[in-house]
């Protein structure tokens, strides 16, 4: 070990940077393709509420000033919407920021963080960056096996991350399973229920994590404005927890971590229920459209309740991904999630879904799959 390597913190030494979905601008620059459809990052294809542009415009003149570091107005709006105290809300630069805060606030080097196989990559990054021991529990039907995860908890465990729905598989956990898991947790464990795709779910047994907070004081709920609200480019997320946990998270939260434009945009987006409802309805139709297309192509897929779907394309997944790129359609390879034969496709608008299916059919034919 020499040079800069010997200076790297031990928890960071083995990490690789998070790999986001390929930007459309990058594909245009690399291949010269102009008409690009990006279905790789689980963004809202409808954009954001019209109210957002007006709200952002009103605060543009004040960008020379720091934002309200407490996010008072947005917290008040969230408090009223969620029926929690503003003192239970921590704002973040996207929910990834809040997930990182939790690891930094509650996990010492050598302690354990429990996650599921096929779980969101940021959990690993957050755990490893504080030199924690990551315990990965095998998935069950591509989703969280909560009984096995509960058995994996030891006296060294400090945080359990679980996503509901899960990214990238789109699977979900029911109320009884989540409740049973929380009842099994010792007082020394913080359980994080990541609900980034909460707004999209329409399953009768799906729990709203906030209703569990009063009974389980070591529970933390994380959500985001990046998905259904269409604010991925502005980065606003938040955690809901007990006042005691929230106070600790605010000790390590960076000052002014959510900018003025994002604060105004999030508050405006929160007020437009019709936009979110229409987005959810459009997404439901898109899931059906993609599922029907996969069936026609003879492909299997993981049933999803979110705004994306993982389709099994076989051992040539990497080549199929590249072929679709060449056709101007960006999807997401998920080999890094332990799913080397799948591709994750964000639900787009009707014509985007149709084009993705057309590109996939061509790619499959080229690979000899169909």
KAVENTA-V332086 format. One record per residue. PHI is phi in whole degrees, -180 to 180 (NA if undefined). PSI is psi as a letter, one per 40 degrees, with the letter a starting at -180 (* if undefined). NEAR is the number of other ideal C-beta (glycine too) atoms within 12 Angstrom. Layout:
BEGIN
phi psi near
PHI PSI NEAR
PHI PSI NEAR
END
This chain:
BEGIN
phi psi near
NA h 9
-147 i 7
61 b 7
-69 d 10
-56 d 12
-71 e 10
-93 e 11
-72 h 16
-58 i 16
-59 d 18
-70 d 26
-92 d 20
-55 d 16
-95 e 16
-82 i 22
-112 i 13
-60 i 11
-60 h 21
-103 h 19
-76 i 21
-61 i 32
-61 h 29
-67 i 19
-60 d 24
-62 d 14
-67 d 18
-65 d 27
-63 d 18
-68 d 13
-77 d 17
-115 e 21
73 e 12
-83 h 23
-96 d 12
-94 g 18
-117 h 32
-115 h 36
-103 h 35
-128 f 42
-120 e 36
-125 e 31
59 f 37
-85 i 38
-81 h 39
-69 e 33
-85 e 30
83 a 24
-120 i 35
-56 i 31
-58 d 20
-66 d 27
-66 d 34
-60 d 22
-64 d 19
-66 d 30
-66 d 29
-59 d 17
-73 d 19
-106 e 27
-59 d 17
-66 e 12
-102 e 17
-71 e 17
-75 e 9
-102 i 13
-65 i 15
-72 i 29
-67 h 24
-62 d 20
-89 e 23
61 f 34
-53 d 19
-67 d 27
-66 d 40
-62 d 33
-63 d 22
-64 d 28
-66 d 36
-58 d 25
-68 d 17
-68 d 25
-97 e 28
58 f 16
-131 i 31
-77 i 22
-57 d 26
-73 e 22
-99 e 31
-114 h 45
-116 h 45
-91 i 48
-140 i 42
-80 g 33
82 i 37
-71 d 44
-57 d 33
-60 d 32
-69 d 44
-60 d 49
-67 d 37
-59 d 40
-62 d 46
-64 d 39
-67 d 29
-81 d 30
-125 e 35
-120 h 37
-91 i 21
-53 h 21
89 e 17
-77 i 27
-107 i 33
-124 h 47
-102 h 40
-138 i 44
-95 i 42
-57 i 31
67 f 38
-90 i 44
-53 h 39
-63 d 32
-66 d 38
-61 d 42
-61 d 34
-61 d 31
-64 d 39
-69 d 42
-67 d 29
-65 d 31
-102 e 34
62 f 25
-84 i 33
-92 h 25
-87 h 36
-108 h 31
-104 h 28
-97 h 31
-54 i 21
-74 i 27
-122 h 20
52 f 18
71 e 33
-123 a 35
-71 h 42
-97 g 28
-66 d 36
-63 d 20
-69 d 25
-65 d 38
-63 d 29
-68 d 18
-79 e 30
-74 h 33
-125 a 20
-73 e 11
-95 e 22
-76 h 36
-118 d 37
-139 h 43
-119 h 48
-101 h 48
-142 h 51
-103 h 43
-143 g 44
-71 i 43
-88 h 45
-110 h 48
-107 e 44
-89 d 39
79 e 41
-77 i 38
-135 i 37
-108 h 38
-86 i 22
-58 d 23
-62 d 17
-66 d 28
-66 d 37
-61 d 24
-62 d 19
-63 d 38
-62 d 36
-65 d 18
-84 e 23
-79 h 34
-72 i 18
-63 e 15
-84 e 20
-114 h 36
-91 h 41
-104 h 45
-107 h 50
-105 h 47
-85 h 45
-112 f 44
-59 d 45
-110 f 42
-49 d 37
-64 d 35
-81 e 39
-81 h 34
-130 f 21
-91 h 23
-62 d 11
-93 e 17
-76 h 27
-88 i 32
-85 h 24
-58 d 37
-64 d 31
-73 e 22
-95 e 32
-61 d 31
-67 d 17
-92 d 17
-129 g 30
-68 e 21
-100 e 32
-92 h 38
-126 h 45
-104 h 45
-120 h 47
-141 i 43
-147 i 45
-98 e 44
-78 d 37
-102 c 40
-62 d 40
-84 e 47
72 f 38
-113 f 42
-57 d 36
-75 e 22
-105 e 34
61 g 27
-135 h 47
-135 i 43
-160 i 52
-117 i 45
-122 h 43
-157 a 41
-65 i 28
-62 d 20
-66 d 21
-67 d 34
-61 d 35
-61 d 18
-68 d 22
-60 d 37
-72 e 29
-69 d 16
-105 e 24
-68 h 30
-66 i 20
-60 i 17
56 f 19
-75 e 31
-120 h 41
-79 i 33
-62 d 29
-64 d 28
-66 d 40
-60 d 43
-66 d 36
-64 d 41
-65 d 47
-65 d 40
-67 d 33
-62 d 42
-63 d 36
-82 e 25
-101 g 30
-65 d 17
-64 d 15
-62 d 27
-66 d 30
-60 d 19
-66 d 23
-65 d 33
-66 d 30
-64 d 21
-61 d 28
-65 d 40
-62 d 25
-65 d 21
-67 d 36
-60 d 35
-66 d 21
-62 d 27
-67 d 42
-60 d 27
-63 d 18
-65 d 29
-63 d 32
-61 d 15
-63 d 17
-87 e 28
75 f 18
-105 i 31
-95 i 18
-150 i 32
-89 h 37
-55 h 25
-122 i 39
-111 e 35
-107 a 43
-108 f 48
-154 i 45
-149 h 48
-98 h 44
-112 h 46
-88 h 29
-111 e 40
98 a 26
-67 e 15
-98 f 26
-57 d 33
-63 d 24
-69 d 24
-66 d 39
-58 d 38
-64 d 24
-63 d 28
-66 d 42
-59 d 34
-61 d 21
-93 e 27
84 e 28
-118 h 41
-99 h 40
-119 a 47
-124 h 36
-71 i 31
-129 f 37
-60 d 22
-67 e 24
-98 e 34
80 f 22
-129 g 31
-68 e 22
-105 e 27
-115 i 38
-127 i 46
-99 h 42
-120 h 51
-71 i 41
-71 h 46
-106 a 38
-72 i 27
-52 d 21
-71 d 17
-71 d 31
-61 d 35
-63 d 22
-67 d 29
-61 d 45
-66 d 35
-63 d 23
-64 d 37
-66 d 43
-61 d 27
-63 d 22
-63 d 34
-63 d 31
-63 d 18
-63 d 21
-82 e 23
85 e 14
-75 d 24
-138 * 19
END
